Amino acid sequence: MPLDKVSGPPDLPSSDASLRAFMNTSQSFIDSYTTLTLHGFKPEDVARSMLAAAINFYQIFDIHHALPETLRLLADSLEDSHN
């Protein structure tokens, strides 16, 4: 499953190696989520868990102050892509 413009990489270092590392890691997550659904977990439950993990990531790295704006941008992008 390829990454779309909403879940694709944000601004990253310009080197191809950095981009490949980011994309490989992202693909690994997608593969793991797919495996969970193949084992009977509902996609909605997997997605909710993934979102909770992302929020936890923001808290662990003490960047939670940026989360509301990030979520607004993602919501706007999702709405724009469906209109």
MARKE-615509 format. One record per atom (N, C-alpha, C): x, z negated, y; residue number from 1; residue in three letters; atom name. Coordinates in Angstrom, 1 decimal. Layout:
BEGIN
      xx      zz      yy  pos  code  site
       X       Z       Y  NUM   ala    CA
...
***
This chain:
BEGIN
      xx      zz      yy  pos  code  site
     0.8     0.0    -1.2    1   met     N
     0.0     0.0     0.0    1   met    CA
     0.9     0.0     1.2    1   met     C
     0.8     1.0     2.1    2   pro     N
     1.7     1.1     3.2    2   pro    CA
     1.2     0.2     4.3    2   pro     C
     2.1    -0.2     5.2    3   leu     N
     1.7    -1.1     6.3    3   leu    CA
     1.1    -0.2     7.4    3   leu     C
     0.0    -0.7     8.0    4   asp     N
    -0.6     0.1     9.1    4   asp    CA
    -0.1    -0.4    10.4    4   asp     C
    -0.7     0.2    11.5    5   lys     N
    -0.2    -0.2    12.8    5   lys    CA
    -0.5    -1.6    13.2    5   lys     C
    -1.4    -2.3    12.6    6   val     N
    -1.7    -3.7    13.0    6   val    CA
    -0.8    -4.6    12.3    6   val     C
    -0.5    -4.3    11.0    7   ser     N
     0.4    -5.2    10.3    7   ser    CA
     1.9    -4.8    10.2    7   ser     C
     2.1    -3.6    10.9    8   gly     N
     3.5    -3.1    10.9    8   gly    CA
     4.4    -4.0    11.7    8   gly     C
     5.7    -3.6    11.7    9   pro     N
     6.7    -4.5    12.3    9   pro    CA
     6.6    -4.5    13.8    9   pro     C
     6.8    -5.7    14.4   10   pro     N
     6.9    -5.8    15.9   10   pro    CA
     8.2    -5.3    16.3   10   pro     C
     8.6    -5.5    17.6   11   asp     N
     9.9    -5.2    18.1   11   asp    CA
    11.0    -5.8    17.2   11   asp     C
    11.8    -5.0    16.7   12   leu     N
    12.9    -5.5    15.8   12   leu    CA
    14.2    -5.0    16.3   12   leu     C
    15.3    -5.7    15.9   13   pro     N
    16.6    -5.1    16.2   13   pro    CA
    16.6    -3.6    15.8   13   pro     C
    17.3    -2.8    16.5   14   ser     N
    17.3    -1.4    16.4   14   ser    CA
    18.0    -0.8    15.1   14   ser     C
    18.7    -1.6    14.4   15   ser     N
    19.4    -1.1    13.3   15   ser    CA
    18.5    -0.7    12.1   15   ser     C
    18.8     0.3    11.4   16   asp     N
    18.0     0.7    10.3   16   asp    CA
    18.0    -0.4     9.2   16   asp     C
    19.1    -1.1     9.0   17   ala     N
    19.2    -2.1     8.0   17   ala    CA
    18.2    -3.2     8.3   17   ala     C
    18.1    -3.6     9.6   18   ser     N
    17.1    -4.7    10.0   18   ser    CA
    15.7    -4.2     9.7   18   ser     C
    15.4    -3.0    10.0   19   leu     N
    14.0    -2.5     9.7   19   leu    CA
    13.8    -2.4     8.2   19   leu     C
    14.7    -1.9     7.5   20   arg     N
    14.6    -1.8     6.0   20   arg    CA
    14.4    -3.2     5.4   20   arg     C
    15.1    -4.2     5.9   21   ala     N
    14.9    -5.6     5.4   21   ala    CA
    13.5    -6.1     5.7   21   ala     C
    13.1    -5.8     6.9   22   phe     N
    11.7    -6.3     7.3   22   phe    CA
    10.7    -5.6     6.4   22   phe     C
    10.8    -4.3     6.3   23   met     N
     9.8    -3.5     5.5   23   met    CA
     9.8    -3.9     4.0   23   met     C
    11.0    -4.2     3.5   24   asn     N
    11.1    -4.6     2.1   24   asn    CA
    10.5    -5.9     1.9   24   asn     C
    10.7    -6.8     2.8   25   thr     N
    10.1    -8.2     2.7   25   thr    CA
     8.6    -8.1     2.8   25   thr     C
     8.1    -7.3     3.8   26   ser     N
     6.7    -7.1     3.9   26   ser    CA
     6.0    -6.5     2.7   26   ser     C
     6.7    -5.5     2.1   27   gln     N
     6.2    -4.9     0.9   27   gln    CA
     6.2    -5.9    -0.3   27   gln     C
     7.1    -6.8    -0.3   28   ser     N
     7.2    -7.8    -1.3   28   ser    CA
     5.9    -8.7    -1.2   28   ser     C
     5.6    -9.1     0.0   29   phe     N
     4.4    -9.9     0.2   29   phe    CA
     3.1    -9.2    -0.2   29   phe     C
     3.0    -7.9     0.2   30   ile     N
     1.9    -7.1    -0.2   30   ile    CA
     1.8    -7.0    -1.7   30   ile     C
     2.9    -6.8    -2.4   31   asp     N
     2.9    -6.7    -3.9   31   asp    CA
     2.4    -8.1    -4.5   31   asp     C
     2.9    -9.2    -3.9   32   ser     N
     2.5   -10.5    -4.4   32   ser    CA
     1.0   -10.7    -4.2   32   ser     C
     0.4   -10.3    -3.0   33   tyr     N
    -1.0   -10.4    -2.8   33   tyr    CA
    -1.8    -9.6    -3.7   33   tyr     C
    -1.3    -8.4    -4.0   34   thr     N
    -2.0    -7.5    -4.9   34   thr    CA
    -2.0    -8.1    -6.3   34   thr     C
    -0.9    -8.7    -6.7   35   thr     N
    -0.8    -9.4    -8.1   35   thr    CA
    -1.9   -10.5    -8.1   35   thr     C
    -2.1   -11.2    -7.1   36   leu     N
    -3.1   -12.3    -7.1   36   leu    CA
    -4.5   -11.7    -7.3   36   leu     C
    -4.8   -10.6    -6.6   37   thr     N
    -6.1   -10.0    -6.8   37   thr    CA
    -6.3    -9.5    -8.2   37   thr     C
    -5.2    -8.9    -8.8   38   leu     N
    -5.3    -8.4   -10.1   38   leu    CA
    -5.5    -9.6   -11.1   38   leu     C
    -5.2   -10.8   -10.8   39   his     N
    -5.4   -11.9   -11.6   39   his    CA
    -6.7   -12.6   -11.3   39   his     C
    -7.6   -12.0   -10.5   40   gly     N
    -8.9   -12.4   -10.3   40   gly    CA
    -9.2   -13.1    -9.0   40   gly     C
    -8.2   -13.3    -8.2   41   phe     N
    -8.5   -14.0    -6.9   41   phe    CA
    -9.2   -13.0    -5.9   41   phe     C
   -10.2   -13.4    -5.2   42   lys     N
   -10.9   -12.6    -4.3   42   lys    CA
    -9.9   -12.2    -3.1   42   lys     C
    -9.9   -10.9    -2.7   43   pro     N
    -9.1   -10.5    -1.6   43   pro    CA
    -9.3   -11.3    -0.4   43   pro     C
   -10.5   -11.7    -0.1   44   glu     N
   -10.8   -12.5     1.1   44   glu    CA
   -10.1   -13.9     1.0   44   glu     C
   -10.0   -14.4    -0.2   45   asp     N
    -9.3   -15.7    -0.4   45   asp    CA
    -7.8   -15.6    -0.2   45   asp     C
    -7.3   -14.5    -0.8   46   val     N
    -5.9   -14.2    -0.6   46   val    CA
    -5.5   -14.0     0.9   46   val     C
    -6.4   -13.2     1.6   47   ala     N
    -6.1   -12.9     3.0   47   ala    CA
    -6.2   -14.2     3.8   47   ala     C
    -7.2   -15.1     3.5   48   arg     N
    -7.3   -16.3     4.2   48   arg    CA
    -6.1   -17.2     4.0   48   arg     C
    -5.6   -17.3     2.8   49   ser     N
    -4.4   -18.0     2.5   49   ser    CA
    -3.1   -17.5     3.2   49   ser     C
    -3.1   -16.1     3.3   50   met     N
    -2.0   -15.5     4.0   50   met    CA
    -2.0   -15.8     5.4   50   met     C
    -3.2   -15.8     6.0   51   leu     N
    -3.3   -16.2     7.4   51   leu    CA
    -3.0   -17.6     7.7   51   leu     C
    -3.4   -18.5     6.8   52   ala     N
    -3.0   -19.9     6.9   52   ala    CA
    -1.5   -20.1     6.8   52   ala     C
    -0.8   -19.3     6.0   53   ala     N
     0.6   -19.4     5.8   53   ala    CA
     1.3   -18.9     7.1   53   ala     C
     0.7   -17.8     7.7   54   ala     N
     1.3   -17.3     9.0   54   ala    CA
     1.2   -18.4    10.1   54   ala     C
     0.1   -19.0    10.1   55   ile     N
    -0.1   -20.1    11.1   55   ile    CA
     0.9   -21.2    10.9   55   ile     C
     1.1   -21.6     9.6   56   asn     N
     2.1   -22.6     9.3   56   asn    CA
     3.5   -22.2     9.7   56   asn     C
     3.8   -20.9     9.5   57   phe     N
     5.1   -20.4    10.0   57   phe    CA
     5.3   -20.6    11.5   57   phe     C
     4.3   -20.3    12.3   58   tyr     N
     4.4   -20.6    13.7   58   tyr    CA
     4.6   -22.0    14.0   58   tyr     C
     4.0   -22.9    13.3   59   gln     N
     4.2   -24.4    13.5   59   gln    CA
     5.6   -24.8    13.0   59   gln     C
     6.0   -24.3    11.9   60   ile     N
     7.4   -24.7    11.4   60   ile    CA
     8.5   -24.3    12.4   60   ile     C
     8.4   -23.1    13.0   61   phe     N
     9.4   -22.7    13.9   61   phe    CA
     9.1   -23.0    15.3   61   phe     C
     8.1   -23.9    15.5   62   asp     N
     7.8   -24.4    16.9   62   asp    CA
     7.5   -23.3    17.9   62   asp     C
     6.8   -22.2    17.4   63   ile     N
     6.4   -21.1    18.2   63   ile    CA
     4.9   -21.0    18.3   63   ile     C
     4.2   -22.1    18.0   64   his     N
     2.7   -22.1    17.9   64   his    CA
     2.1   -21.8    19.3   64   his     C
     2.9   -22.1    20.4   65   his     N
     2.3   -21.7    21.7   65   his    CA
     2.0   -20.2    21.8   65   his     C
     2.7   -19.4    21.1   66   ala     N
     2.6   -17.9    21.2   66   ala    CA
     1.4   -17.5    20.3   66   ala     C
     0.9   -18.3    19.4   67   leu     N
    -0.1   -17.9    18.4   67   leu    CA
    -1.4   -17.4    19.1   67   leu     C
    -2.0   -18.1    20.0   68   pro     N
    -3.3   -17.6    20.6   68   pro    CA
    -3.2   -16.2    21.1   68   pro     C
    -2.1   -15.9    21.9   69   glu     N
    -2.0   -14.6    22.5   69   glu    CA
    -1.8   -13.5    21.4   69   glu     C
    -1.0   -13.9    20.4   70   thr     N
    -0.7   -13.0    19.2   70   thr    CA
    -2.0   -12.6    18.5   70   thr     C
    -2.8   -13.7    18.3   71   leu     N
    -4.1   -13.5    17.6   71   leu    CA
    -5.1   -12.6    18.4   71   leu     C
    -5.0   -12.8    19.8   72   arg     N
    -5.9   -12.0    20.6   72   arg    CA
    -5.5   -10.5    20.6   72   arg     C
    -4.2   -10.3    20.6   73   leu     N
    -3.7    -8.9    20.5   73   leu    CA
    -4.0    -8.3    19.2   73   leu     C
    -3.9    -9.0    18.1   74   leu     N
    -4.3    -8.5    16.8   74   leu    CA
    -5.8    -8.2    16.8   74   leu     C
    -6.6    -9.1    17.3   75   ala     N
    -8.0    -8.9    17.3   75   ala    CA
    -8.4    -7.7    18.1   75   ala     C
    -7.8    -7.5    19.3   76   asp     N
    -8.1    -6.4    20.1   76   asp    CA
    -7.7    -5.1    19.4   76   asp     C
    -6.6    -5.1    18.7   77   ser     N
    -6.1    -3.9    18.0   77   ser    CA
    -7.1    -3.6    16.8   77   ser     C
    -7.5    -4.6    16.1   78   leu     N
    -8.5    -4.4    15.0   78   leu    CA
    -9.8    -3.8    15.6   78   leu     C
   -10.3    -4.3    16.7   79   glu     N
   -11.5    -3.8    17.3   79   glu    CA
   -11.4    -2.4    17.8   79   glu     C
   -10.2    -2.1    18.4   80   asp     N
   -10.0    -0.8    18.9   80   asp    CA
    -9.9     0.2    17.8   80   asp     C
    -9.3    -0.2    16.7   81   ser     N
    -9.2     0.8    15.5   81   ser    CA
   -10.5     1.1    14.8   81   ser     C
   -11.5     0.2    15.0   82   his     N
   -12.8     0.4    14.4   82   his    CA
   -13.8     1.0    15.4   82   his     C
   -13.4     1.3    16.6   83   asn     N
   -14.4     1.9    17.6   83   asn    CA
   -14.1     3.3    17.8   83   asn     C
***
